[in-house]
Amino acid sequence: MISTLQLQYFCALAHKQNLTKCAEEFYISQSTLSNSLARMEADLDVRLFDRVGRSLILNNYGKIYLQYAEAALKALENGKRAVANELNEQKHKVIVYTISPLLFSGPIDRFAWKHPEYDIIQREFLFSDISSIDSYDPFLSIILAGSSDIRNTNWESHEFRRDKLCALLTKTHPLSNSSSIAFDVLKQYPLILEENRTSFRAYVDKTFDAYGCTPIVAGASNYSLLAENLRRKPHAIGLTTSLTAENKWYAKVDYLSHIPIAGMDADRGFSLFWKKDAPLSDAAMAFIEYIKETRAI
C-alpha cells in the first residue's frame, strides 16, 4: 500500500525532477528516496519517471498519477483541518440536559452571558429517560437533576445545593400571611402537584409517603403554568422548592406568596452528573465550576 509519505516524496520529485534536491528538502538520503519511488512504481506496476542522465522526467503515467496524488494529499490536509476545527468547537461547547428546562434556564443564561467564548446548549431530560441514560445521547455532557434521580454507577456527580420544600399560594389564601406552613397544616389543603412524569413529582410523592400522608390533589401543573393554575384555583396550594424563590421565579406575579414548609426533615438535593472517564470539554468544566460557585443562583 502506498503511504502518505510516499505520496509527498512523489509530488515533490515530480515538480523538482531531481533526486538530490528532493532528498535535501526532506532531509533523507538519495537512496531512501530512490527506494521509496521504486516501491511505489512496483505497487502501480508502471514507471512514473523516465531516467535521462541524472534527471527524472515525469512521463505520461506520472502526470496522470500526479493529479490524483496531489488531490489525495489535499483531501487529507482538508480532513486534518476539519478535525482540528471540530475539536476546537467541541472544546468550546457544552450540552446540558436538565430535568426542568425552566427551573435552570436562569443560571444557564447567566453562564452564557458571563462566558460568551463558550457555546452552551440546553435540552430537556425526562425523568422517564433515566433508565436509558447510558445510550440516551452520545453528545450528552452534563445533566442537572435531583441528587437521587440518577443512581447509575457509570456517572460521576457533585451535589451543589439542598433545597427545602416550599408552598406557593395566592395572597387571598388563608395561609398567605404565614412566615412558614407546618406540614400537618399543609396536608389539609388541596394541592397542585407536578405531572407524574417529572423528577420533582417523584420526590414529592416519596416525601408524602415517608410522612404517611395522602395529599388532596387539586390538579397537575408544570412550573411555567403553576402561577396561572393557582390564579384559577385560589383555594389550592402549589408545591415548589427554595430554588425558585432564590431565583425570584414568581417575583413579578403580584398575587402569589412563596412560603417555606416547616416540620419536615426532608429536603431535596440538586446535583451535576457527568459520565465517568468521559472527556469533558473546556466549556463543560467551566460550567461545572460556575454551578459549584453560584449554586445555580
Disulfide bonds with the S-S distance in Angstrom:
none
